[in-house]
């Protein structure tokens, strides 16, 4: 089977002007509208045994809203496409949809359409349309490519929580904080991304697409007390969870030192590293040695 | 298993203000933007044995563009969400995408994003964003509900072709004609719909949502010479194919008599009936008797 990377490269070669799109959490179209789409598939992202209809309903929308948050946007509309197998009961659909609507209301998003189809496994594809709250100076260009040498690296929230709780945490898109971030940095748009695939993935992607080197401090990675406790109990490697666990749906970004002063005053934001000339994303250990972050390896493999 | 109608009714009860949306081919949002989404599922809409990657790629986008045509819109952007099983080869994806891009270019649509996921069967959900070419006087309100007593019923193209060719016809969204129709009827927006589920379905839906009675003349239903010949050969019931076959992706609508004079001058448009007070959609036979159109029955069952 081709890897996701191979498929993406194939597709990008075929699509005209794909460098303007297809490299970010969401695409920016005219009138400062932001569009994003994400899919949950049964047996890939969830099973009916491990997740309630409510958990699936909330998450299906929330992961899309997180992509809007990563653009500093305000969500407006959602379209919900459901492919359902024969055995699904109306009660399941009702419970799924009620929680999805609860999530939509929480983030002031209107459900304006969708599609129903028959399938052998559940497939939920949601598209969300939002609005940039700050006029984007570079329309259609990836915010992942905005990191500059001299910037600092910041994050919202804590990392490793989803993995420590076996991915049963509720996805809480950082909509309000995302908007505050882009407003604080309105002169120089920040690099910004949501950590759906983990903190390390964010840092590697931003470094790659901005052509810079990123170094974060091991001790500054925000990890919650609960996760520290859970991991002690489970005897798992804490740093691996925080770096590679994924599904925390926090925001990771870089901004100028001046803007980061403003960001530090926002609740939940922490400065964890810096951007310099070079390539790649690195973890600075307590002994000051740099360890390259690599998605193929977890921390313990290259320690 | 719950029927599609039961599922839709359940969903509509849960979603706030669903009467403003969810009853049309596409939703109209601010700035006259039109959004629509549609899904093709393996084993439901196609199999890898019966359809080439090119046929699936073209159709996946074209059925969405047809929904934009049904709003008289101009397509702008598309997001392509692909769920793919392990066994799919990169060559298949390449062929699928190349033809999808050919369709996108033909209808001047930019592909600006999407999603990739793993699944057990292929699921292709595409969202298209377009623009209304005539400012819609009633934003967010179904154009299926625009039919008024006194209107005439018109169609584009011919019906029954897809069914007569075992649904292997190429879907050609009536984008240009859709725009011409709404421009010709700019004072009084027409009822308009695409005949993805067949001519009878369109007439029933428009009658229901506009609270009117629709009568079409049996002899005026446009049927191509090729389909007439094919059906003779296959010994199928011609009228059933034209009314219930579906997948012709032509447009069906109603407009005032004055506007219909203008529409008749457009190539491919034919007047096939009228709108009066009452309820339901009817076929006027050669003996002047009216037969009610019913999706539960094909023509031969109630003749």
Interface residues (C-beta under 8 A of the other chain):
Chain A: X1 X2 X4 X6 X7 X8 X10 X11 X14 X15 X16 X17 X18 X21 X22 X26 X27 X29 X30 X31 X33 X35 X36 X37 X38 X39 X40 X41 X43 X44 X45 X76 X77 X79 X81 X83 X84 X86 X87 X88 X89 X90 X93 X94 X97 X98 X101 X105 X110 X111 X112 X113 X114 X115 X116 X117 X118 X119 X120 X121 X123 X125 X127 X129 X140
Chain B: X1 X2 X4 X6 X7 X8 X10 X11 X14 X15 X16 X17 X18 X21 X22 X26 X27 X29 X30 X31 X33 X35 X36 X37 X38 X39 X40 X41 X43 X44 X45 X76 X77 X79 X81 X83 X84 X86 X87 X88 X89 X90 X93 X94 X97 X98 X101 X105 X110 X111 X112 X113 X114 X115 X116 X117 X118 X119 X120 X121 X123 X125 X127 X129 X140
